[in-house]
Amino acid sequence: MPLSPAPATPPAVAPSRTAILWCNLGSPDAPTAQAVRPYLSQFLHDHRVVEIPRAIWCLILHGIILRTRPAKSAAKYASIWLPEGSPLKVWTKKQAVMLAGWLGERGHRLTVRDAMRYANPSIASQLDALMAEGVKRVLVLQAYPQYSATTTASVIDAVNAWSRKVRHVPEFRFVNDYHDDPAYIEALAQSVTTHWQHHGRPDQLVMSFHGIPARNIALGDPYQAQCLETARLLAARLQLSPTQHRVTFQSRFGRAKWLEPYTEPTLRELGAAGVKRVDVMCPGFPADCLETLEEIAMEGREAFLHAGGKEFHYIPALNDGNAWITALAGIAERNLAGWPTGRHPRAEGHAPQAGL
């Protein structure tokens, strides 16, 4: 009797691996008009960012904005550019490295990659790299503490767009927000108190968040409510009375009504009203970038002092602060629960080393 053919050997199943994709908005590759133009084009073509009807918006974008804005934006980027590159990219990459180190100290064996929604390294390219390394589970963690469709949902869109082109899609989890996370609030508070210990206290603390069109809130975006809750929790932690702090919104674009009050007019009003010193912080920006270093620390300063103010302080973003990386790792750990990360039980309670 002839022997039956041996059954085909199934392909080897690779061991499961888990990774974190740490996502931020993005930045041009260089502070030049040539580099800014494709970055702005990608950013402003996103329907989550601009919800004007496509036909009308494309005429405005290609006929006016992409002809005039790149050179102006490039000059702004040049004023804050670091020897290593874009501040936002430098800090975001460092945060990814430190997050991996902190989790490693806790016994997790994870890959942590930084990615940009617009420009490089792109979300798609980083997911390709993770797949090539055999990663099967990805926690998508974003540098947006407050949820908005313009930012958070846009990253989810990018991940989904990549997934549509992949045969074997990894398992995903998304962290939508952490605006009221106690450790995040504590990290913000420590950044403020550390600044005050060295420079004294201001007459007013201004908490400036990135603005979005007011229409978005009417359509159901929770962003404004989450910003106000972050500010409330932070003010309570700092024991500030309602007269000692203000919440404002910056980076208005176009003529539509955005969330108010606007940051720069508020700074001018404070200066004209005789307020001698203001400190400004940006709780929604975990990494310093164009909007904090140029728009606030430079333009905001000029607006306040020109209006009559005497002293302006910008409190830097969380960047690589130990309290912030600790908070970020805690957020990651909670959302990784149930996934294999190679953690040994004896790693419980192992404290991270400062300065990773």
ABEGO torsion letter per residue (X at the ends): XBBBBBBBBBBBBBBBBBBBBBBBAEBBABBBAAAAAAAAAAAAABAAABABBAAAAAAAAAAAAAAAAAAAAAAAAAAABBAAEBAAAAAAAAAAAAAAAAAAAAGBBBBBBBBBABEOBBAAAAAAAAAAAGBABBBBBBABABBBAAAAAAAAAAAAAAAAABABBBBBBBBABAAABAAAAAAAAAAAAAAAAAAEBBABBBBBBBBBBAAAAAAGBAAAAAAAAAAAAAAAAAGBBAAABBBBBBGBBEABBBBOBBAAAAAAAAAAAGBABBBBBBAABABBBAAAAAAAAAAAAAAAAAAGBABBBBBBBAEABAAAAAAAAAAAAAAABGBBAGBBAAABGBBBBBGX
